[in-house]
Amino acid sequence: MKPAVSVITLGVKDLARAKRFYAEGLGWPIRVEDYNWVVFTLGGGDSVLALYPWDELAADAGVPPEGSGFRGVTLAYVVRTDERVDEVLAEAVAAGAEIARPARKADWGGYSGYFADPDGYLWEVARAQELPSPEDE
């Protein structure tokens, strides 16, 4: 198996709200959508972020839909400067996100902060020179 992620799917409580947050609020391009899902192109297009109704995604996976709090996963958006970390966090807040942790110097040497999207998914915004950044393209 090659090391790759083709699709990241987030179960969302309100599909219309989540779509507005990512498409209108953050300006992400919609690749394809239907009445009960929407897919956004990520980076160069080799992978996508999909939004799908929470209960339906749980049923598809064969697990109960109950769950709250930390889900054991975070997503990350990497940039090249501390200033850009602050700008991206502000863009997320303007789109409807809530700051989960303000940006600060990270224990691992970078600079990062976290926001929560409307469904509570945590996104880290980090300055990290050693990781790829969608802003390098």
Secondary structure, DSSP 8 states (H G I E B T S, - for coil): --S---EEEEEES-HHHHHIIIIIIS---EEEEETTEEEEEETTTTEEEEEEEHHHHHHHHTS-S---S--S--EEEEESSHHHHHHHHHHHHHHT-EEEEEEEE-TTSSEEEEEE-TT--EEEEEE-TTS--GGG-
